[in-house]
Amino acid sequence: LVMFDQQRCPYVVGLTSYGDNECGRQGAYGVYTRISAYAEWLRRLVPGIEQTDAPLDRQQTEAAYRSVWEPVERIEARWRTMPVAGRIPLAICVGENSVACTSTGQPLGEGQAYTVTADGIGNAAAIVVAVTTRGRVQQLHPVSDRDPGSDGAGQAARGTGTARWDLDGGRIVLVQLDDDSPLPAEIVDARDRGGDVRDPAGYMGAVAAIAATRAARIGLLVPAVKQ
C-alpha cells in the first residue's frame, strides 16, 4: 500500500499481512501492517534507510493535478484541430544525446534513457516537455543556455529524459517558438535549472499560451513505460 510524498514519489504505507485470497480485488478485504509503527525498528535495523516527507493532502494533490493537466488538455485540443501541416511528428528512441539513437515502437523500460526527436521544424526554436500522469513536469529541451533551438543543420529538435513509471500514459509536447520572440521567463528558469520546473502549473500555462498562438506548430506523443 503506497501514498505519494511532497515530491510526488511513492512510499510504502503498509505491507500486506492477510486478507481475502484475491488481493486488491474490489469488495474483498485486505489487512496491512502499518509501516510507520515500525519506523524506529527499521531505522535501527537498516542504517541509512530512505525516509520521505509528509504525504500530499488529497485535495491539494487533486488541485495541483488539475492545474497542470488543464493547460495540457488545451494544447492537445489545439493539436487535434489544427491542419496536419501544423503538427510536428515526434518519435522516441532509446539512448541519451545520441545522433544515431535507435527508434523504438515498444514501451520504454523504467529508468531507461530516451531521446525525443522532431524533424522538419527548420531553424525555429522549440520547447520539448514531458508531463507525467501525476502532474510532474520536466523540460527536456532546452536544458542549457548553449542549447540551440534546433540542431546544427536546423532540421530537428531533440529532448532527452529518463523514463519513469508515472510517465506511462502521460504526454510529451513540443511547441515551436516564433523566431522573433524571447523565451518566456518560465522556460528560461527551467533551462537554467537543467530542465527542472519550479512551478508546473504556471509553466504549463505559459506553454499553452504559446501553443494557442495562430502561428504555433505542435508535436504531441503519448509515451508508454513498462512496469
Salt bridges, closest charged atoms under 4 A:
GLU22 OE2 - ARG25 NH1 3.34
GLU40 OE2 - ARG43 NH2 2.31
GLU76 OE2 - ARG80 NH2 2.68
GLU76 OE1 - ARG171 NE 3.01
ASP145 OD1 - ARG146 NH1 3.84
ASP166 OD1 - ARG164 NE 3.04
ASP189 OD1 - ARG198 NH2 2.75
ASP192 OD1 - ARG191 NH2 3.10
ASP196 OD2 - ARG193 NH2 2.59
